[in-house]
Amino acid sequence: DGVVKAVDGVSFDVVEGKTVGIVGESGCGKSVLARSLLQLIDRPGRIVGGEVLYHQYAEGEETASRNDILSLPPNGSEIRSIRGGHISLIFQEPMSSFSPVHTIGNQMVEMLRLHKPVSKVEANEQAVDWLQRVGMPNPSERIRAYPHELSGGQLQRAMIALALSTNPSVLIADEPTTGLDVTTQAQILDLLGSLQAEHGMAMIF
């Protein structure tokens, strides 16, 4: 039928407060799988089958609603509320997370205000705090920088801060500490562990 499958036959569950590790050699499709979970496959690639079931509890509700993410319109409001809000993705390539024409701060503030009921000032304060938590030097200055003005390691930190700032229920981390020094890697992993313990965040590595 002319279809070459980059990923096929994958099945797993991830539950609140737990971590699932996806392992395999380079080029086996781990990044494609991570992007597929949120319908983020670039054309001409496409998802030809399967389902991604997300069980979501509304505030005050005891039973969860179940959404098949792959059945949602790819640019609709429902999936946009899930992406970055309920489920965040740390990309292997940090430039994938940012627009080159807006500052890091503007993009973090926009993300926070999209998913949380906060003012612009509050969102800016939270963005600076998250940059500090991931080890960004001079976060109150770096927040005004454009992506191309940051080093690779700084951009990686900013991407992690962006992904974590909305307190997602699920974090998909595609090699999140690539390009960071050993000390910062340990700091990020400690932060992820503490957030998981504090908020019950599920993680896919």
Backbone as JSON, one array per atom type, in Angstrom:
{
  "sequence": "DGVVKAVDGVSFDVVEGKTVGIVGESGCGKSVLARSLLQLIDRPGRIVGGEVLYHQYAEGEETASRNDILSLPPNGSEIRSIRGGHISLIFQEPMSSFSPVHTIGNQMVEMLRLHKPVSKVEANEQAVDWLQRVGMPNPSERIRAYPHELSGGQLQRAMIALALSTNPSVLIADEPTTGLDVTTQAQILDLLGSLQAEHGMAMIF",
  "N": [[0.82, -1.22, 0.0], [2.17, 1.14, -0.1], [2.92, 2.36, 2.27], [5.36, 3.11, 4.6], [6.23, 2.14, 7.7], [7.35, 3.89, 10.43], [7.12, 3.48, 13.13], [5.65, 0.79, 14.82], [3.3, -1.44, 16.3], [3.49, -0.73, 19.05], [2.76, -0.63, 22.48], [1.74, 0.59, 25.58], [1.16, 1.52, 29.03], [0.88, 4.38, 31.1], [0.84, 5.58, 34.35], [-0.49, 7.73, 36.94], [2.01, 9.47, 38.7], [4.05, 7.72, 38.05], [6.82, 6.41, 36.07], [7.59, 5.66, 32.73], [9.95, 4.07, 30.75], [11.24, 4.37, 27.51], [13.18, 2.51, 25.48], [15.83, 1.98, 23.1], [17.83, 1.55, 20.13], [19.61, 4.18, 18.37], [17.64, 5.88, 15.98], [15.52, 4.13, 15.92], [12.93, 4.97, 16.25], [12.02, 6.29, 18.53], [11.72, 9.09, 18.99], [9.83, 9.7, 17.04], [7.68, 8.23, 18.02], [7.24, 9.64, 20.44], [6.41, 12.17, 19.48], [4.15, 11.38, 18.1], [2.3, 10.85, 20.07], [1.06, 13.23, 20.65], [0.03, 14.05, 18.26], [1.98, 15.32, 16.57], [3.37, 14.95, 14.2], [5.31, 15.73, 11.43], [4.44, 16.62, 8.07], [5.62, 14.91, 5.11], [4.88, 12.79, 6.72], [2.55, 10.74, 8.57], [-0.02, 9.62, 10.83], [-1.23, 6.44, 10.76], [-2.78, 4.61, 12.09], [-4.03, 3.14, 15.19], [-4.35, 4.19, 18.68], [-4.37, 6.76, 21.19], [-5.01, 6.93, 24.36], [-6.21, 9.13, 26.71], [-6.87, 9.62, 30.01], [-8.78, 11.75, 31.78], [-9.33, 13.68, 34.63], [-11.86, 15.8, 35.67], [-12.13, 18.76, 37.68], [-13.3, 18.05, 40.89], [-14.65, 15.82, 40.06], [-15.19, 12.27, 40.22], [-14.93, 10.26, 38.42], [-13.14, 9.55, 35.42], [-12.91, 11.23, 32.27], [-12.48, 9.92, 28.97], [-10.3, 10.38, 26.4], [-9.48, 9.84, 23.02], [-6.65, 10.82, 21.76], [-5.7, 10.76, 19.15], [-7.98, 10.85, 17.66], [-8.88, 13.4, 17.71], [-9.39, 16.62, 16.13], [-6.48, 17.81, 14.51], [-5.64, 20.47, 14.87], [-7.45, 21.57, 16.54], [-9.35, 23.15, 19.24], [-9.59, 21.46, 21.43], [-7.46, 19.59, 21.42], [-5.4, 21.4, 21.54], [-5.69, 22.41, 24.08], [-4.9, 20.25, 25.53], [-2.24, 19.73, 24.69], [0.76, 20.87, 26.02], [-0.61, 21.82, 28.23], [-2.15, 19.75, 29.77], [-0.58, 17.62, 28.91], [2.82, 17.68, 28.39], [5.65, 18.12, 26.23], [9.06, 17.56, 26.05], [11.29, 18.37, 23.7], [13.8, 16.7, 21.7], [15.34, 18.38, 20.2], [15.85, 21.6, 21.02], [15.18, 23.98, 19.6], [12.85, 23.37, 18.34], [10.81, 24.01, 20.03], [10.42, 26.73, 20.19], [9.45, 29.88, 18.77], [11.34, 31.78, 16.45], [10.99, 34.52, 16.35], [10.0, 35.71, 18.59], [10.52, 36.63, 22.03], [11.95, 34.52, 24.6], [10.64, 34.89, 27.03], [8.13, 36.07, 26.27], [6.97, 33.92, 24.96], [6.81, 31.98, 26.96], [5.11, 33.28, 28.76], [2.79, 33.49, 27.19], [2.15, 30.76, 26.91], [1.67, 30.06, 29.6], [-0.54, 31.71, 30.23], [-2.39, 30.72, 28.49], [-3.04, 28.27, 29.55], [-3.42, 28.58, 32.29], [-5.18, 30.46, 34.82], [-3.97, 33.27, 35.03], [-2.55, 36.56, 35.45], [-0.77, 38.76, 33.18], [1.47, 39.83, 34.45], [1.76, 38.07, 36.63], [2.21, 35.69, 35.22], [4.65, 36.3, 34.02], [6.3, 36.49, 36.28], [6.16, 33.84, 37.18], [7.35, 32.57, 35.03], [10.01, 33.51, 35.17], [10.68, 32.37, 37.62], [10.55, 29.62, 36.99], [12.58, 29.42, 35.09], [14.73, 29.94, 36.74], [14.58, 27.7, 38.4], [15.38, 25.64, 36.73], [18.01, 26.13, 36.46], [18.89, 28.31, 34.91], [21.17, 30.86, 34.2], [21.06, 34.21, 35.43], [18.12, 34.64, 35.16], [16.13, 36.68, 35.03], [17.12, 38.38, 33.15], [17.65, 36.73, 30.94], [15.12, 36.01, 30.18], [14.25, 37.94, 28.5], [15.52, 37.45, 26.17], [15.96, 36.43, 22.72], [15.48, 33.25, 21.04], [17.79, 32.66, 19.42], [19.75, 34.03, 20.7], [20.57, 32.66, 22.88], [22.7, 30.15, 24.33], [23.22, 26.67, 23.39], [22.85, 25.01, 25.66], [21.5, 26.77, 27.39], [19.17, 27.22, 25.95], [18.1, 24.68, 26.01], [17.52, 24.47, 28.75], [15.56, 26.48, 28.92], [13.56, 25.35, 27.33], [12.85, 23.12, 28.86], [11.89, 24.43, 31.14], [9.68, 25.72, 30.0], [8.08, 23.51, 29.33], [7.5, 22.45, 31.85], [6.22, 24.46, 33.23], [3.43, 24.66, 33.25], [2.57, 22.76, 34.98], [2.08, 19.95, 34.1], [0.03, 16.96, 33.72], [1.1, 14.78, 32.51], [4.36, 14.19, 31.4], [6.28, 14.08, 28.56], [9.39, 13.17, 27.79], [11.88, 13.58, 25.63], [14.89, 12.57, 25.54], [15.78, 14.6, 27.55], [17.97, 15.9, 28.78], [20.04, 16.17, 27.01], [23.05, 17.6, 25.86], [23.52, 19.11, 28.1], [25.58, 19.99, 30.92], [27.02, 17.73, 33.37], [26.39, 18.4, 36.03], [24.15, 20.09, 35.74], [22.44, 18.3, 34.48], [21.93, 16.5, 36.59], [20.62, 18.26, 38.31], [18.29, 18.87, 36.85], [17.09, 16.32, 36.66], [16.64, 15.8, 39.36], [14.78, 17.82, 39.86], [12.64, 17.0, 38.2], [12.01, 14.61, 39.48], [11.15, 15.54, 42.0], [8.91, 17.06, 41.28], [7.31, 15.06, 40.28], [6.84, 13.56, 42.6], [5.52, 15.5, 44.11], [3.28, 16.41, 42.63], [2.25, 14.17, 41.42], [2.88, 13.72, 38.8], [2.99, 11.98, 35.74], [5.51, 10.33, 33.82], [7.1, 9.9, 30.67], [9.92, 8.59, 29.38]],
  "CA": [[0.0, 0.0, 0.0], [3.05, 2.29, -0.18], [3.16, 2.94, 3.58], [6.52, 2.63, 5.35], [5.92, 2.45, 9.1], [8.51, 4.2, 11.28], [6.82, 2.89, 14.44], [4.51, -0.13, 14.68], [3.16, -2.45, 17.34], [3.89, -0.24, 20.37], [1.66, -0.54, 23.43], [2.15, 0.75, 26.97], [0.34, 2.36, 29.91], [1.61, 5.17, 32.1], [-0.14, 5.97, 35.36], [-0.14, 8.89, 37.77], [3.13, 9.34, 39.61], [4.98, 6.68, 37.62], [7.65, 6.7, 34.9], [7.8, 4.6, 31.74], [11.13, 4.32, 29.93], [11.25, 3.82, 26.15], [14.59, 2.3, 25.14], [16.09, 1.44, 21.76], [18.99, 2.14, 19.49], [19.38, 5.42, 17.62], [16.94, 5.7, 14.72], [14.49, 3.08, 15.98], [11.6, 5.57, 16.24], [11.61, 6.81, 19.84], [11.25, 10.47, 18.85], [8.58, 9.64, 16.27], [6.66, 7.79, 18.97], [6.96, 10.74, 21.37], [5.64, 13.19, 18.76], [2.86, 10.8, 17.72], [1.37, 10.87, 21.2], [0.34, 14.51, 20.64], [-0.24, 14.4, 16.85], [2.96, 16.33, 16.15], [4.15, 14.39, 13.1], [5.4, 16.64, 10.3], [4.19, 16.07, 6.74], [4.57, 14.02, 4.63], [4.56, 11.72, 7.66], [1.19, 10.76, 9.1], [-0.38, 8.51, 11.7], [-2.16, 5.64, 9.95], [-3.6, 3.72, 12.91], [-3.76, 3.11, 16.62], [-5.04, 5.15, 19.53], [-3.68, 7.26, 22.37], [-6.11, 7.2, 25.28], [-5.86, 9.99, 27.85], [-7.93, 9.64, 31.01], [-8.68, 13.08, 32.39], [-10.28, 13.97, 35.71], [-12.27, 17.19, 35.85], [-12.11, 19.16, 39.09], [-14.48, 17.65, 41.64], [-15.23, 14.6, 39.5], [-14.56, 11.04, 40.68], [-14.68, 9.41, 37.27], [-12.36, 10.24, 34.39], [-13.32, 11.18, 30.86], [-11.45, 9.25, 28.18], [-10.14, 10.96, 25.07], [-8.49, 9.29, 22.1], [-5.99, 12.01, 21.22], [-5.54, 10.64, 17.7], [-9.26, 11.09, 17.0], [-9.2, 14.83, 17.8], [-8.87, 17.45, 15.04], [-5.08, 18.09, 14.87], [-5.42, 21.87, 15.25], [-8.64, 22.02, 17.23], [-9.17, 23.72, 20.58], [-9.5, 20.41, 22.44], [-6.1, 19.05, 21.5], [-4.5, 22.49, 21.95], [-5.76, 22.53, 25.54], [-4.15, 19.11, 26.08], [-0.82, 19.97, 24.42], [1.36, 21.94, 26.8], [-1.34, 22.0, 29.47], [-2.25, 18.46, 30.46], [0.56, 16.79, 28.49], [3.91, 18.49, 27.84], [6.71, 17.37, 25.54], [10.39, 18.15, 25.94], [11.83, 17.88, 22.44], [15.23, 16.42, 21.64], [15.94, 19.57, 19.61], [15.15, 22.69, 21.7], [14.65, 25.0, 18.7], [11.5, 22.96, 17.95], [9.84, 24.51, 21.0], [10.33, 28.19, 20.22], [9.43, 30.71, 17.56], [12.54, 32.62, 16.43], [10.68, 35.95, 16.26], [9.5, 36.19, 19.88], [11.44, 36.35, 23.13], [11.65, 33.37, 25.44], [9.65, 35.31, 28.01], [6.81, 36.23, 25.66], [6.42, 32.6, 24.63], [6.44, 31.33, 28.21], [3.93, 33.98, 29.28], [1.65, 33.08, 26.36], [1.82, 29.39, 27.28], [1.09, 30.06, 30.94], [-1.86, 32.35, 30.22], [-3.29, 29.85, 27.73], [-3.43, 27.09, 30.33], [-3.65, 28.89, 33.7], [-5.86, 31.75, 34.99], [-3.02, 34.2, 35.64], [-2.34, 37.82, 34.74], [0.5, 38.83, 32.46], [2.53, 40.04, 35.44], [1.93, 36.8, 37.36], [2.82, 34.73, 34.3], [6.06, 36.66, 33.86], [6.98, 36.11, 37.52], [6.26, 32.38, 37.19], [8.33, 32.19, 34.0], [11.34, 33.76, 35.74], [10.89, 31.36, 38.66], [10.83, 28.33, 36.36], [13.92, 29.49, 34.5], [15.67, 29.81, 37.86], [14.53, 26.33, 38.91], [16.11, 24.74, 35.82], [19.42, 26.49, 36.45], [19.23, 29.35, 33.95], [21.86, 32.0, 34.79], [20.42, 35.52, 35.24], [16.84, 34.39, 34.49], [15.35, 37.89, 34.77], [17.66, 38.95, 31.91], [17.51, 35.76, 29.84], [13.73, 35.93, 29.76], [14.05, 38.93, 27.43], [16.34, 37.06, 25.02], [15.39, 35.63, 21.63], [16.11, 31.92, 21.05], [19.12, 32.61, 18.82], [20.7, 34.72, 21.58], [20.93, 31.75, 23.96], [23.54, 29.0, 23.98], [22.45, 25.43, 23.3], [22.47, 24.57, 26.99], [20.5, 27.69, 27.93], [17.92, 26.97, 25.24], [17.59, 23.42, 26.55], [16.92, 24.8, 30.04], [14.34, 27.24, 28.66], [12.55, 24.42, 26.82], [12.39, 22.33, 30.0], [11.07, 25.34, 31.96], [8.42, 25.91, 29.28], [7.29, 22.29, 29.43], [7.09, 22.19, 33.23], [5.59, 25.63, 33.85], [1.98, 24.5, 33.36], [2.32, 21.62, 35.87], [1.33, 18.96, 33.32], [-0.25, 15.65, 34.31], [2.01, 13.84, 31.85], [5.52, 14.8, 30.74], [6.99, 13.23, 27.6], [10.74, 13.74, 27.77], [12.68, 12.94, 24.58], [16.28, 12.87, 25.87], [15.64, 15.98, 28.02], [19.19, 16.55, 29.27], [21.08, 16.16, 25.98], [23.75, 18.86, 25.69], [23.73, 19.8, 29.37], [26.69, 19.45, 31.71], [26.61, 16.69, 34.32], [25.77, 19.02, 37.21], [22.81, 20.54, 35.37], [21.64, 17.1, 34.26], [21.49, 16.02, 37.9], [19.67, 19.24, 38.83], [17.03, 18.69, 36.12], [16.49, 15.04, 37.04], [16.12, 15.99, 40.72], [13.57, 18.64, 39.74], [11.58, 16.15, 37.66], [11.62, 13.67, 40.53], [10.4, 16.24, 43.04], [7.61, 17.41, 40.72], [6.54, 13.82, 40.2], [6.42, 13.23, 43.95], [4.65, 16.54, 44.65], [2.05, 16.58, 41.86], [1.8, 12.92, 40.8], [3.1, 13.79, 37.35], [3.46, 10.78, 35.05], [6.57, 10.67, 32.88], [7.54, 8.97, 29.64], [11.29, 8.92, 29.01]],
  "C": [[0.85, 1.26, 0.0], [3.36, 2.95, 1.14], [4.38, 2.29, 4.22], [6.33, 3.08, 6.8], [7.21, 2.67, 9.89], [8.36, 3.59, 12.66], [5.6, 2.01, 14.27], [4.5, -1.08, 15.87], [3.59, -2.03, 18.73], [2.66, -0.13, 21.27], [2.21, -0.41, 24.85], [1.14, 1.62, 27.71], [1.27, 3.17, 30.8], [0.57, 5.73, 33.06], [0.41, 7.1, 36.22], [1.02, 8.58, 38.7], [4.18, 8.32, 39.23], [5.73, 7.11, 36.36], [7.75, 5.46, 34.02], [9.0, 4.98, 30.89], [11.01, 3.63, 28.59], [12.71, 3.71, 25.73], [14.71, 1.7, 23.75], [17.26, 2.16, 21.14], [18.61, 3.38, 18.71], [18.69, 5.11, 16.29], [15.82, 4.68, 14.74], [13.07, 3.64, 16.06], [11.13, 6.13, 17.57], [11.05, 8.23, 19.74], [9.96, 10.54, 18.05], [7.43, 9.22, 17.17], [6.26, 8.93, 19.9], [6.09, 11.81, 20.7], [4.25, 12.67, 18.39], [1.84, 10.91, 18.83], [0.55, 12.14, 21.25], [0.03, 14.98, 19.22], [0.7, 15.48, 16.34], [3.89, 15.78, 15.07], [4.13, 15.35, 11.91], [5.1, 15.92, 8.99], [5.51, 15.91, 6.0], [4.27, 12.85, 5.54], [3.13, 11.85, 8.16], [0.98, 9.54, 9.99], [-1.48, 7.71, 11.0], [-3.03, 4.71, 10.79], [-3.22, 3.81, 14.37], [-4.58, 4.13, 17.39], [-4.15, 5.53, 20.7], [-4.76, 7.71, 23.34], [-5.61, 7.98, 26.49], [-7.06, 10.08, 28.78], [-7.78, 10.9, 31.85], [-9.76, 13.28, 33.43], [-10.58, 15.46, 35.73], [-12.3, 17.49, 37.34], [-13.41, 18.78, 39.78], [-15.14, 16.37, 41.15], [-14.46, 13.37, 39.98], [-14.25, 10.09, 39.54], [-14.0, 10.22, 36.17], [-13.04, 10.15, 33.04], [-12.17, 10.58, 30.07], [-11.43, 9.84, 26.78], [-9.13, 10.15, 24.27], [-7.87, 10.48, 21.39], [-5.89, 11.95, 19.7], [-6.84, 10.87, 16.95], [-9.65, 12.57, 16.99], [-8.69, 15.57, 16.57], [-7.47, 17.96, 15.4], [-4.8, 19.52, 15.29], [-6.61, 22.45, 16.0], [-8.36, 22.49, 18.65], [-8.97, 22.63, 21.64], [-8.08, 19.88, 22.56], [-5.11, 20.15, 21.89], [-4.53, 22.7, 23.46], [-5.0, 21.39, 26.22], [-2.66, 19.33, 25.9], [-0.31, 21.12, 25.28], [0.66, 22.2, 28.12], [-1.39, 20.72, 30.27], [-1.05, 17.56, 30.15], [1.61, 17.7, 27.85], [4.97, 17.59, 27.23], [8.0, 18.18, 25.55], [11.05, 17.54, 24.71], [13.33, 17.58, 22.57], [15.98, 17.63, 21.1], [15.21, 20.8, 20.15], [14.58, 23.76, 20.77], [13.24, 24.66, 18.23], [10.43, 23.57, 18.84], [9.56, 26.0, 20.88], [10.22, 28.8, 18.83], [10.66, 31.62, 17.58], [12.26, 34.11, 16.52], [10.1, 36.53, 17.55], [10.49, 35.83, 20.97], [11.0, 35.09, 23.88], [10.53, 33.71, 26.42], [8.26, 35.43, 27.44], [6.16, 34.88, 25.39], [6.03, 31.83, 25.89], [5.19, 31.97, 28.81], [2.68, 33.58, 28.51], [1.19, 31.67, 26.73], [1.12, 29.33, 28.64], [-0.32, 30.63, 30.95], [-2.88, 31.54, 29.42], [-3.85, 28.74, 28.61], [-3.72, 27.37, 31.8], [-4.31, 30.26, 33.83], [-4.97, 32.75, 35.73], [-2.93, 35.47, 34.8], [-1.0, 37.77, 34.02], [1.67, 39.0, 33.42], [2.82, 38.76, 36.21], [2.62, 35.76, 36.49], [4.3, 35.01, 34.11], [6.87, 36.27, 35.1], [7.18, 34.59, 37.58], [7.29, 31.9, 36.18], [9.75, 32.37, 34.52], [11.67, 32.7, 36.78], [11.24, 30.0, 38.06], [12.21, 28.32, 35.71], [14.99, 29.35, 35.59], [15.73, 28.36, 38.35], [15.28, 25.34, 38.02], [17.56, 25.16, 35.65], [19.83, 27.51, 35.41], [19.97, 30.49, 34.65], [21.15, 33.31, 34.45], [19.04, 35.39, 34.57], [16.04, 35.64, 34.17], [15.86, 38.64, 33.54], [17.42, 38.01, 30.73], [16.09, 35.68, 29.33], [13.42, 36.91, 28.64], [14.82, 38.58, 26.15], [15.51, 36.33, 23.97], [16.11, 34.29, 21.6], [17.53, 31.9, 20.5], [20.19, 33.29, 19.69], [21.15, 33.83, 22.75], [21.85, 30.65, 23.45], [22.66, 27.75, 23.92], [21.97, 24.94, 24.65], [21.41, 25.45, 27.62], [19.15, 27.47, 27.26], [17.27, 25.68, 25.71], [16.91, 23.66, 27.9], [15.59, 25.53, 29.84], [13.22, 26.33, 28.18], [11.99, 23.57, 27.96], [11.5, 23.17, 30.91], [9.71, 25.55, 31.32], [7.52, 24.71, 29.45], [6.73, 22.07, 30.83], [6.21, 23.27, 33.83], [4.09, 25.49, 34.04], [1.59, 23.36, 34.29], [1.52, 20.52, 35.16], [1.08, 17.67, 34.1], [0.71, 14.6, 33.78], [3.13, 14.63, 31.19], [6.16, 13.75, 29.84], [8.35, 13.86, 27.39], [11.61, 12.96, 26.78], [14.14, 13.36, 24.77], [16.41, 14.3, 26.41], [16.93, 16.67, 28.43], [20.33, 16.5, 28.27], [21.72, 17.54, 25.87], [23.99, 19.64, 26.96], [24.9, 19.18, 30.11], [26.14, 18.54, 32.8], [25.89, 17.27, 35.54], [24.35, 19.46, 36.91], [21.9, 19.36, 35.09], [21.08, 16.57, 35.57], [20.44, 16.94, 38.49], [18.3, 19.06, 38.17], [16.33, 17.41, 36.55], [15.94, 15.1, 38.46], [14.83, 16.78, 40.7], [12.4, 17.81, 39.22], [11.08, 15.17, 38.72], [10.79, 14.33, 41.61], [9.02, 16.65, 42.55], [6.71, 16.19, 40.62], [6.0, 13.45, 41.57], [5.37, 14.21, 44.48], [3.29, 16.57, 43.96], [1.52, 15.29, 41.25], [1.96, 12.91, 39.3], [3.59, 12.44, 36.81], [4.51, 11.19, 34.03], [6.83, 9.52, 31.92], [8.91, 9.43, 29.19], [11.69, 8.11, 27.79]]
}
